[in-house]
Amino acid sequence: MGPKTRILDATMLVFRRHGFRRSSIEQVAEAAGLTRQALYHHFESKEALFRAVIERVHESAIAAEETAVAEAEAADGNLGDILAAGMTARMSTMIASLDGSPHLEELYSEHLVHARDLYQTYAARYAERMVATISKIVRKQQLALPQELSPAEFARLVEMSVYASKSQYPAMHPADAFLKDMAMMVRTLCAGALPKSSPKSGKLPVKKAAIKDKPARRKTGGRP
């Protein structure tokens, strides 16, 4: 384990225990087994440490989402299965990073204060990946999205359903209930994506021309 990894592990531990405001460079250095001067060689401030651990959480969440999506797709899941699996893996990873901390609300709020640009950057990356996933599955499974939405528009609705779930569960706790409701909302949205050949997909079924019964021929050569 390199010094930077050890520092980030220690930083996460300290922030989980003390929150952002009550944590210090000295506490992180002690937890990492380094001097304060050695820590400053890698990170110039507590804010820089905080940004680094936030970035690591997001990268871990992206990796978890990618793996879950690939596994659900390999298992021949439908669009709802695949997106719900990916979102659950992403959010579970984020929750696990701070699980058990009594300072969740503070850490989430400080995240937006000291790393708003990271939040926006990763929000865009999550959206791009979801659009790519939806486009791929729609094409592969020959689906028609509800209301003739584009993959980008549909992805936006899925992300909005996640934010709606968050509003019901401050700091995403209790985690099990939050994840269950989030996945249910994602699956409900995806239930409107139907095979293009289905009458409910927005295309009218092709009607076959009615075949008229031909009149029966009278037999000849017999008695009238």
Disulfide bonds with the S-S distance in Angstrom:
none
